[in-house]
Amino acid sequence: MLHSPLAIFGAVFLIFASLTAFIFGTWRERAGAALYLAAYVIANTLNALSHMQDLSHTITDILCLIGFVILCWKSPHPWPLWAAGFQLASTMTDICGLLNITVSKWAYMTLLILSAYGVLLALLAGTLAAARRKQQPHTDSSE
């Protein structure tokens, strides 16, 4: 689970981005953070308990992709679309792995890691934008 410094850094970044979303974000950022945290916990739990690690990770990635697409629906902000795009890259990488498409393990893991950081950066950017919108004074447009 957390057997390397990179995995520990990723988990800390996930917790940081999620806590930031819970504290400063709107309902959309909080839902995105909860969705990604739940997917992370479920995927790691299934990996520890199951011999079908690739399939369990693919299923959680597909469910997470569906959640981000739902958050994109009629969203006035671009971050859920970016998160869904990065999540789609992760999901397609998992599917390619299940189909035994010849991709080096290094390239496979690099794309999975980069797409995960992409989702978290999109969430963090959306949270910071939401916090900035909350702090701006509302102006009356009738003046």
C-alpha positions in Angstrom: 0.0 0.0 0.0 2.4 2.7 1.2 5.6 0.9 0.5 7.6 3.7 -1.2 8.3 7.4 -0.7 6.4 8.2 -3.8 3.3 6.4 -2.6 3.5 8.2 0.8 3.9 11.6 -1.0 0.8 10.7 -3.2 -1.2 9.8 -0.1 -0.2 13.1 1.7 -1.0 15.1 -1.4 -4.4 13.3 -1.7 -5.2 14.2 2.0 -4.0 17.8 1.5 -6.1 18.4 -1.6 -9.1 16.7 0.0 -8.9 18.6 3.3 -8.5 21.8 1.3 -11.7 21.0 -0.7 -13.6 20.1 2.5 -12.6 23.3 4.2 -12.7 25.9 1.4 -14.7 24.3 -1.4 -18.3 24.3 -2.3 -20.5 21.2 -2.4 -19.0 20.3 -5.8 -15.4 20.3 -4.6 -16.4 18.5 -1.5 -18.2 15.8 -3.5 -15.2 15.4 -5.8 -12.8 15.1 -2.8 -15.1 12.5 -1.1 -15.4 10.6 -4.4 -11.7 10.4 -4.9 -10.9 9.6 -1.3 -13.5 6.8 -1.3 -12.1 5.4 -4.6 -8.6 5.5 -3.1 -9.6 3.6 0.0 -11.7 1.1 -1.8 -9.1 0.4 -4.4 -6.3 -0.1 -1.8 -8.6 -2.3 0.4 -9.6 -4.5 -2.6 -5.9 -4.7 -3.6 -5.0 -6.0 -0.2 -7.8 -8.4 0.1 -8.2 -9.7 -3.5 -6.1 -11.5 -6.0 -7.8 -9.6 -8.8 -5.9 -6.3 -8.2 -6.1 -5.1 -11.8 -9.8 -5.7 -12.1 -10.7 -4.1 -8.8 -8.6 -1.0 -9.6 -10.3 -0.7 -13.0 -13.8 -1.0 -11.5 -13.1 1.8 -8.9 -11.6 3.9 -11.7 -14.7 3.5 -13.8 -17.0 4.4 -10.9 -14.8 7.4 -10.1 -15.0 8.5 -13.8 -18.8 8.2 -13.7 -18.8 10.4 -10.6 -16.7 13.1 -12.2 -18.9 13.1 -15.3 -21.9 13.6 -13.1 -20.1 16.5 -11.4 -19.4 18.0 -14.9 -23.0 18.0 -15.7 -24.1 21.6 -16.0 -21.1 22.8 -13.9 -20.3 26.4 -14.4 -16.7 25.7 -13.5 -14.0 23.9 -15.6 -12.3 21.8 -12.9 -14.7 18.8 -13.0 -14.2 18.5 -16.8 -10.4 18.4 -16.3 -10.7 15.9 -13.4 -12.9 13.7 -15.6 -10.4 13.9 -18.5 -7.6 12.8 -16.3 -9.7 10.1 -14.8 -10.6 8.9 -18.3 -6.9 8.6 -19.0 -6.4 6.5 -15.9 -9.4 4.3 -16.8 -8.3 3.7 -20.3 -4.8 2.9 -19.1 -6.4 0.2 -16.8 -8.4 -1.2 -19.6 -5.3 -1.4 -21.9 -3.6 -3.3 -19.0 -6.5 -5.7 -18.8 -6.5 -6.3 -22.6 -2.8 -7.1 -22.4 -1.8 -4.4 -24.8 1.9 -4.3 -24.8 2.9 -1.3 -22.9 6.0 -1.3 -20.7 5.3 -1.4 -17.0 7.2 1.9 -16.5 4.9 3.7 -19.1 1.8 2.2 -17.5 2.6 3.3 -14.0 3.8 6.7 -15.2 0.5 7.4 -16.9 -1.5 6.2 -13.9 0.5 8.4 -11.5 0.3 11.4 -13.7 -3.4 11.1 -14.2 -4.0 10.8 -10.5 -2.0 14.0 -9.9 -3.9 15.6 -12.7 -7.2 14.8 -10.9 -5.9 16.1 -7.6 -4.5 19.3 -9.2 -7.8 20.0 -11.0 -9.6 19.5 -7.7 -7.2 21.8 -5.9 -7.5 24.5 -8.6 -11.3 24.3 -8.4 -11.1 24.6 -4.6 -8.9 27.6 -4.7 -11.1 29.3 -7.3 -14.2 28.5 -5.1 -12.5 30.0 -2.1 -11.6 33.1 -4.1 -15.2 33.5 -5.3 -16.4 33.2 -1.7 -14.1 36.0 -0.6 -15.0 38.5 -3.4 -17.6 41.0 -2.3 -20.9 40.7 -4.2 -21.6 43.8 -6.4 -25.1 44.9 -7.3 -25.3 44.9 -11.1 -28.3 47.4 -11.1 -26.1 50.3 -10.2 
